Amino acid sequence: MSWYDEKPWLARYGEYGIDSQAVGTVRPLETFRRTADRVPEVTAIAYFDSELSYRQVDELSDGIANHLLSSGFRSGDRLVILLQNIPQFVLALLGAWKAGGIVVPVNPMYRGAELTHVLSDAGVAAVVCSQTAWNAYVSDVVAASDVRISLTTSELDLQTRDDTRALGKVQREETPGAQDLLDVARAAGAKPPEPAFTAEDVALISYTSGTSGTPKGATNTHGNIGINAATLTKFSGLGEGSVLFGLAPLFHITGMVCELASAIDIGGTLVLAYRFESGVVLDAFLEHHPVYTVGPSTAYMALMSHPDVSREHFASFQHVYSGGAALPPAVVDTFEERFGHYIHNGYGLTETTAGCVVVPGPARAPIDPASGTISIGLPVPGTIVRILGEDGTELPLGEPGEIAVEGPMVVPGYWNRPAETAAALPGGRLLTGDIGFMDTDGWLYVVDRKKDMINASGFKVWPREVEDVLYTHPSVREAAVVGVPDAYRGETVKAYVSVRPGSSADPADIVAYCRERLAAYKYPREVEVLTELPKTVSGKILRRELRDRG
């Protein structure tokens, strides 16, 4: 038995008041049913100036399930949801599950070709989208597909505030060829028959780009979602009835599990605000008093940069978590100094159904003295993390290698992709493609993505280490480091940065700053200042786009 199998870090859980055996396998729809029965009048969703109780969410999603079933939707059929963080996302999700279906959450920033691929690859039977998206391109894509059921909705529904900062130029529109989601939801009728899901049944097909760039669908099961939501609420110390803020998008696995499924698990309230806009988010904090949120480090950087932000905006919080993007220690320090809250790190992938390594609620992550990297946390109960060498053998503690994960939150595979499943999930063990190491207490550290390593004259340079130094510069707001071709070194280090409001940055000064703090082969030879660094919708900085800039 290896050190990893012995799980010595389990002894640490007692220090944080966590029973590592207390979490059982649960299914999210069953959890919702129990919660709706237990606290029917508790607010399930708050959206600007409106609220929906668990009873209302239950009834409206029943109506959607009945409509789907009467329209020929069958157990195992797939339904795409193409929406931002609005209540209708939750209603459509639960309605599809109640009809026995599989949900395919899709980034609403997808355009025609991307949506066409998903509809074909997943064999989608039904689509739910905004009125604007339907008229702009979705109706044309659907017309050329096998989709049989189309439902649309407006972001202006279920609220009356019409905050243009968030909702922009959204207008109500007629949608020929599609029915209104809320119209069918309100015609509830009888209770739909209970689907007989097992923990192994697929709940979501979550599309994620592979090394080829072609999106492939990770099959998150009902058991994956249920176990992770129950684990994460206990690991972070969330209490019954807590108010959670939806900082991460619900179509992303972080928002789906760490926000929505976790809120349902504890009978809590999920606050939604359409999509991330700093001023709107800060106003919602003051209005709804959330105690918990999770989002990428870039979201916290944006909130800290807002001209009106104050300590009062974060006064209600008890748990602030980061996931989806690297968390620089300098951001943790600055946030705590200004707002009084320590940002807890976490790590997960679509294939691990969100977090599998998390800093427990009462704990503070250690910082590796050699690299200055902050730990991403401890493996959550039931999870085995191994560090593997190039040949697949386990490496000694402290030595960096590929992070491999086993546990009840790991997906069984990719939808209709046996070759990709075999390559990424041999024997059910997920090979993450991330390089990291583990210390003697079980704390895990991510060095970087395997494919992002820079080879400068034969020396390995991990972008994360350079970025962590850049974030300590007083003018730097965001930073990303890539390798660029160099005639002498083969590759050399280039940094892209954006600056804090009211600051200016001289590239030569930033180069000199890094030279003083890094080995000669690590510091960036070139720094380019951008207004904003390119990011995914979940907030992760896109190094590949910067690399393409050269």
C-alpha positions in Angstrom: 0.0 0.0 0.0 1.4 3.4 -1.0 1.5 6.6 1.1 -1.4 8.0 -0.9 -3.6 5.0 -0.1 -2.9 5.3 3.6 -4.3 8.8 3.5 -2.4 10.3 6.5 -4.1 13.6 5.9 -7.5 12.1 7.1 -6.2 12.7 10.7 -6.2 16.4 10.0 -10.0 16.5 9.4 -10.7 16.2 13.1 -8.9 19.4 13.7 -11.5 21.2 11.5 -14.5 19.5 13.0 -15.1 17.4 9.9 -16.3 13.7 10.0 -14.7 12.1 7.0 -17.3 9.3 7.1 -20.4 11.5 7.4 -21.0 12.0 3.7 -23.0 9.4 1.8 -24.0 9.0 -1.8 -27.0 11.2 -2.6 -28.7 12.3 -5.8 -29.5 16.0 -6.4 -33.1 15.6 -7.4 -33.9 13.5 -4.3 -32.1 16.2 -2.3 -34.3 18.9 -3.9 -37.5 16.9 -3.1 -36.5 16.5 0.5 -35.6 20.1 0.8 -38.8 21.3 -0.8 -40.8 19.1 1.6 -38.8 20.3 4.6 -38.7 24.1 3.9 -41.3 24.8 1.2 -41.6 28.5 2.0 -37.9 29.3 2.3 -36.6 31.4 -0.6 -34.8 29.1 -3.0 -33.7 31.8 -5.5 -33.4 35.5 -5.2 -33.0 37.5 -8.5 -32.7 41.2 -8.3 -36.0 42.3 -6.5 -37.8 38.9 -6.7 -37.8 35.7 -4.8 -39.0 32.1 -5.6 -39.7 29.7 -2.7 -38.8 26.0 -2.8 -42.5 25.3 -3.2 -42.7 27.6 -6.3 -39.6 26.2 -7.8 -41.0 22.7 -7.3 -44.3 23.6 -8.9 -42.8 25.5 -11.9 -40.3 22.7 -12.6 -43.2 20.2 -12.5 -44.9 22.2 -15.2 -41.8 22.1 -17.4 -41.4 18.3 -16.8 -45.1 17.7 -17.8 -44.7 19.8 -21.0 -41.5 17.9 -21.9 -43.2 14.5 -21.4 -46.3 15.5 -23.3 -44.1 16.7 -26.2 -42.4 13.3 -26.6 -39.4 13.8 -24.3 -38.3 10.5 -22.9 -36.1 9.1 -20.2 -32.5 9.6 -21.1 -33.2 12.4 -23.7 -30.9 15.4 -23.7 -31.9 19.0 -23.1 -29.6 21.9 -23.7 -29.8 25.0 -21.4 -28.3 28.1 -23.0 -28.8 30.7 -20.2 -27.0 33.0 -17.9 -27.6 33.1 -14.1 -31.3 33.5 -14.0 -34.0 31.5 -12.2 -35.2 29.9 -15.4 -31.9 28.0 -15.6 -32.8 26.2 -12.3 -36.4 25.6 -13.4 -35.3 24.1 -16.7 -32.6 21.9 -15.0 -35.0 20.5 -12.5 -37.8 20.1 -15.1 -35.5 18.1 -17.3 -34.4 15.8 -14.5 -38.0 15.3 -13.4 -38.8 14.2 -16.9 -36.0 11.7 -16.7 -33.6 13.6 -18.9 -30.0 14.6 -19.1 -29.1 18.3 -19.0 -26.4 19.7 -21.3 -25.4 23.1 -19.8 -23.9 25.3 -22.5 -22.1 28.6 -22.4 -24.5 31.2 -23.7 -21.5 32.9 -25.4 -21.4 29.9 -27.8 -22.2 30.8 -31.4 -23.6 28.8 -34.3 -20.8 26.4 -35.1 -20.1 25.6 -31.4 -23.8 25.0 -30.6 -24.2 22.9 -33.8 -21.4 20.6 -32.6 -23.0 20.1 -29.1 -26.5 19.4 -30.6 -25.1 16.8 -32.9 -22.5 15.2 -30.5 -25.0 14.9 -27.6 -28.0 14.0 -29.8 -30.1 16.8 -28.2 -33.9 16.5 -28.2 -34.8 19.9 -26.5 -33.3 23.4 -26.2 -34.0 26.2 -23.6 -32.5 29.6 -24.5 -33.1 33.3 -24.2 -35.4 35.1 -26.6 -32.5 37.1 -27.9 -30.3 34.0 -28.6 -33.2 32.2 -30.3 -33.8 35.1 -32.8 -30.1 35.8 -33.3 -28.9 32.2 -34.3 -30.3 29.4 -32.2 -33.5 29.0 -34.3 -31.4 28.5 -37.4 -29.1 25.9 -35.7 -32.1 24.1 -34.3 -33.8 24.0 -37.7 -30.8 22.1 -39.1 -30.8 19.6 -36.2 -32.8 16.8 -34.7 -34.1 19.0 -31.8 -37.8 18.4 -31.3 -38.7 20.8 -28.5 -37.7 24.5 -28.2 -38.4 26.8 -25.3 -37.4 30.4 -24.8 -37.4 32.8 -21.9 -36.5 36.4 -21.1 -34.0 37.6 -18.6 -36.5 40.4 -17.8 -39.0 37.9 -16.4 -39.2 37.1 -12.6 -37.9 40.6 -11.7 -38.9 44.2 -12.2 -35.8 46.2 -11.6 -34.4 45.9 -15.2 -30.9 46.9 -14.0 -29.3 48.0 -17.3 -25.8 47.6 -15.8 -26.3 43.8 -15.8 -29.1 43.3 -18.4 -27.8 45.9 -20.9 -30.0 46.2 -23.9 -32.1 43.1 -23.3 -35.6 43.5 -24.8 -38.6 41.2 -24.8 -39.0 39.5 -28.2 -41.4 37.2 -30.0 -39.8 33.9 -30.7 -41.5 32.2 -33.7 -41.1 28.4 -33.6 -40.6 28.2 -29.8 -42.8 28.2 -26.8 -42.3 30.4 -23.7 -40.7 28.5 -20.8 -42.7 30.2 -18.0 -46.0 29.7 -19.8 -45.6 26.0 -19.9 -44.1 26.0 -16.3 -47.2 27.8 -15.0 -49.5 25.1 -16.5 -48.3 22.7 -13.9 -51.0 20.0 -13.9 -50.5 16.7 -12.1 -47.2 15.8 -10.4 -45.0 14.1 -13.0 -44.0 10.5 -12.4 -40.8 10.1 -10.3 -37.8 9.2 -12.5 -35.9 6.1 -11.2 -32.4 7.6 -11.3 -29.5 5.6 -9.8 -26.3 7.3 -8.7 -24.6 6.0 -11.8 -27.1 7.6 -14.2 -25.8 10.6 -16.2 -27.2 13.9 -14.9 -25.1 16.4 -17.0 -23.1 16.3 -20.2 -20.6 19.1 -19.5 -18.7 20.2 -22.5 -15.0 20.9 -22.0 -12.3 21.5 -24.6 -9.6 18.8 -25.0 -6.1 19.1 -26.3 -7.5 19.1 -29.8 -9.7 22.0 -29.0 -12.8 20.0 -30.0 -15.3 20.1 -27.0 -16.1 16.8 -25.5 -18.8 16.0 -23.0 -17.9 14.9 -19.5 -20.7 12.7 -18.1 -21.3 14.0 -14.6 -23.6 11.5 -12.8 -26.3 12.1 -10.2 -24.0 10.4 -7.7 -21.0 12.7 -8.7 -23.1 15.8 -8.1 -24.8 14.6 -5.0 -21.6 13.5 -3.2 -19.7 16.6 -4.1 -22.4 19.1 -3.0 -22.8 17.3 0.3 -19.1 17.0 0.8 -18.4 20.6 0.0 -21.1 22.1 2.2 -19.6 20.1 5.1 -16.0 20.9 4.2 -16.7 24.6 4.0 -18.8 24.7 7.1 -22.0 26.0 5.5 -25.0 25.9 7.9 -28.7 25.1 7.2 -30.5 27.9 5.4 -27.4 29.9 4.4 -27.5 32.5 1.7 -25.1 31.8 -1.2 -24.2 34.2 -4.0 -23.9 32.9 -7.5 -20.6 34.4 -8.5 -19.7 31.6 -10.9 -22.0 30.9 -13.9 -24.4 28.0 -13.4 -23.5 26.5 -16.8 -20.0 26.0 -15.4 -19.5 23.0 -13.1 -18.4 25.3 -10.2 -21.6 27.2 -10.2 -23.7 24.1 -10.8 -22.3 22.2 -7.8 -20.6 24.6 -5.4 -23.5 27.1 -5.7 -26.8 25.6 -6.9 -26.5 22.0 -5.7 -24.9 23.1 -2.4 -27.7 25.6 -1.7 -30.3 22.9 -2.3 -28.3 20.5 0.0 -28.6 22.9 3.0 -32.0 24.4 2.2 -30.4 27.7 1.4 -31.0 30.7 -0.8 -29.1 31.1 -4.0 -28.8 34.8 -5.1 -28.5 35.3 -8.9 -27.7 38.5 -10.8 -27.7 37.5 -14.5 -24.0 37.7 -15.2 -20.9 39.2 -13.5 -20.9 43.0 -13.4 -18.9 44.3 -10.5 -21.2 47.1 -9.4 -24.3 44.9 -9.6 -22.6 42.2 -7.6 -21.6 44.6 -4.9 -25.1 46.0 -4.7 -26.4 42.4 -4.3 -24.0 41.8 -1.5 -25.5 44.7 0.4 -29.1 43.8 -0.4 -29.1 40.0 0.2 -26.4 39.5 2.8 -24.8 36.3 1.5 -22.5 34.3 3.7 -20.8 32.3 1.0 -19.6 32.6 -2.5 -17.1 30.9 -4.8 -15.5 32.4 -7.9 -12.3 32.8 -9.8 -9.5 35.0 -8.5 -10.1 37.3 -11.4 -13.6 38.1 -10.1 -12.2 39.1 -6.7 -9.6 41.3 -8.5 -12.4 43.0 -10.4 -14.4 43.6 -7.3 -11.4 45.0 -5.5 -10.8 47.4 -8.4 -14.3 48.8 -8.3 -14.2 52.5 -7.3 -17.1 52.2 -4.8 -16.1 49.0 -3.1 -15.8 49.1 0.7 -15.4 46.8 3.6 -19.2 47.0 4.2 -19.9 45.1 1.0 -18.3 42.0 2.4 -19.6 42.4 6.0 -22.1 39.5 5.8 -19.7 36.9 4.4 -18.4 34.0 6.5 -17.0 31.8 3.7 -15.2 33.2 0.6 -13.8 30.6 -1.8 -11.8 30.7 -5.0 -11.8 28.2 -7.8 -11.4 27.9 -11.6 -8.3 30.1 -11.9 -5.0 30.3 -10.1 -5.1 32.2 -6.8 -2.0 34.4 -6.2 -1.0 34.8 -2.6 -0.8 38.5 -3.1 -4.5 38.6 -3.9 -5.3 36.6 -0.7 -3.3 39.1 1.4 -4.7 42.2 -0.2 -8.3 41.0 0.0 -8.0 40.1 3.7 -6.3 43.3 4.5 -9.0 45.4 2.8 -12.1 43.4 3.6 -11.3 41.2 6.6 -11.9 37.9 4.8 -9.4 35.1 4.0 -10.0 33.6 0.5 -10.0 29.8 0.8 -8.5 28.1 -2.2 -10.0 25.1 -4.0 -9.2 22.9 -7.0 -11.3 20.8 -9.3 -12.2 20.2 -12.9 -15.3 19.5 -14.9 -14.2 15.8 -14.8 -14.2 15.9 -11.0 -17.6 17.6 -10.8 -16.1 20.7 -9.3 -13.9 20.6 -6.2 -11.9 17.6 -5.1 -9.2 19.4 -3.2 -10.3 22.3 -0.9 -9.0 24.4 2.0 -11.3 23.5 4.9 -13.4 26.3 6.3 -11.5 27.0 9.5 -8.0 26.4 7.9 -5.5 28.6 6.2 -3.5 27.2 3.2 0.2 27.0 3.7 2.6 28.6 1.2 5.5 26.6 -0.2 8.6 28.4 1.0 10.6 27.5 -2.1 8.3 28.7 -4.9 5.9 31.0 -3.0 2.9 29.0 -4.3 -0.2 28.8 -2.1 -1.6 25.3 -1.5 -4.9 24.5 -3.2 -6.0 22.5 -0.2 -6.5 19.0 1.2 -8.1 16.2 -0.7 -11.8 16.0 0.4 -13.0 12.9 2.2 -13.2 9.9 -0.1 -10.7 11.3 -2.6 -7.3 9.9 -3.4 -4.7 12.2 -5.0 -1.5 10.8 -6.5 1.5 12.5 -8.0 2.7 10.6 -11.0 5.9 10.7 -13.1 6.1 10.5 -16.8 6.0 6.6 -16.6 2.9 6.7 -14.4 4.6 5.6 -11.2 4.0 7.5 -7.9 6.6 10.1 -7.1 8.1 10.9 -3.6 6.5 13.7 -1.5 7.6 17.1 -2.6 8.5 16.1 -6.1 6.4 17.6 -8.9 4.5 15.4 -11.3 1.1 15.0 -12.9 -1.9 15.2 -10.5 -4.1 12.1 -10.7 -7.5 11.9 -8.9 -9.7 9.0 -7.8 -12.9 9.3 -6.0 -16.7 9.4 -6.1 -16.8 12.7 -7.8 -14.8 11.6 -10.9 -16.8 11.2 -14.0 -17.0 7.7 -15.6 -16.0 9.1 -19.0 -16.8 11.3 -22.0 -20.0 11.1 -24.0 -19.5 8.7 -26.9 -15.7 9.1 -26.7 -14.2 5.8 -25.7 -10.7 6.7 -26.9 -10.6 10.0 -25.0 -12.1 8.2 -21.9 -9.4 5.5 -22.0 -6.6 8.1 -22.4 -7.8 10.5 -19.6 -9.4 8.1 -17.2 -7.5 4.8 -17.3 -9.1 2.5 -14.8 -11.3 5.4 -13.5 -8.3 7.4 -12.4 -8.4 11.0 -13.8 -5.1 12.2 -15.3 -5.6 16.0 -14.9 -2.8 17.4 -17.0 -1.9 19.6 -14.1 1.6 19.4 -12.5 1.7 19.6 -8.7 3.3 18.2 -5.6 2.1 17.2 -2.1 3.8 17.9 1.3 4.0 15.5 4.3 0.7 16.8 5.8 -1.3 16.1 2.6 -1.5 19.7 1.4 -1.5 19.8 -2.4 0.2 22.5 -4.6 -0.4 23.1 -8.3 2.7 24.1 -10.2 1.1 24.7 -13.5 -0.5 23.0 -16.6 1.7 20.4 -18.1 1.4 22.0 -21.5 2.2 25.5 -20.3 5.7 24.7 -19.0 8.4 27.0 -20.7 11.7 25.5 -21.7 14.3 28.3 -21.6 17.8 27.0 -22.6 16.8 23.6 -21.1 15.6 25.2 -17.8 12.0 24.5 -16.8 10.0 27.7 -16.0 6.5 27.3 -14.6 4.4 30.4 -15.5 2.6 30.3 -12.1 5.7 31.0 -10.2 6.5 34.1 -12.3 2.9 35.3 -12.1 2.9 35.1 -8.3 5.8 37.5 -8.3 4.1 39.8 -10.7 1.0 40.0 -8.5 3.2 41.4 -5.7 4.0 44.5 -7.9 1.9 47.4 -6.6 0.7 48.4 -10.1 -0.2 45.0 -11.4 -3.9 43.9 -11.4 -3.8 40.8 -13.6 -0.8 38.9 -14.9 -0.2 36.0 -17.3 3.1 34.5 -18.4 3.8 32.5 -21.6 6.7 31.2 -23.5 7.6 32.8 -26.8 10.2 31.8 -29.4 13.7 33.0 -28.9 16.6 32.4 -31.3 19.1 32.0 -28.5 17.2 30.2 -25.7 14.6 28.3 -27.8 11.9 29.8 -25.6 11.9 32.8 -23.3 9.5 34.3 -20.8 7.0 37.0 -21.7 4.5 38.6 -19.3 1.2 40.3 -20.1 -0.2 42.5 -17.4 -3.1 44.8 -16.7 -2.8 47.6 -14.1 -4.8 48.7 -11.1 -7.1 51.7 -11.5 -5.3 54.9 -11.0 -1.9 53.2 -11.6 0.6 53.1 -14.4 3.2 50.6 -15.3 6.5 50.9 -17.0 7.4 47.5 -18.6 11.1 48.0 -18.0 10.4 48.7 -14.3 8.3 45.4 -14.1 11.1 43.5 -15.7 13.6 44.9 -13.2 11.2 44.1 -10.3 11.1 40.5 -11.4 14.8 40.3 -12.0 15.4 41.1 -8.4 13.1 38.3 -7.2 13.6 35.4 -9.6 16.4 33.3 -11.0 18.0 34.7 -14.2 16.3 32.1 -16.4 12.9 32.8 -14.9 12.3 36.5 -15.0 10.4 37.9 -18.1 12.5 39.4 -20.8 9.5 41.3 -22.1 6.4 42.8 -20.5 3.3 43.9 -22.5 0.6 46.0 -20.8 -3.0 45.4 -21.9 -6.2 47.0 -20.8 -7.7 43.6 -20.0 -6.4 40.1 -20.2 -8.5 37.6 -22.2 -10.5 35.2 -20.0 -12.9 32.4 -20.3 -16.5 33.1 -19.1 -15.6 31.4 -15.8 -12.8 33.9 -15.3 -9.7 31.8 -16.1 -7.1 33.8 -18.0 -6.5 32.5 -21.5 -2.8 31.9 -21.9 -3.3 30.3 -25.3 -4.7 33.5 -26.7 -1.7 35.5 -25.3 0.7 32.8 -26.6 -0.8 33.3 -30.1 -0.1 37.0 -29.9 3.6 36.2 -29.6 
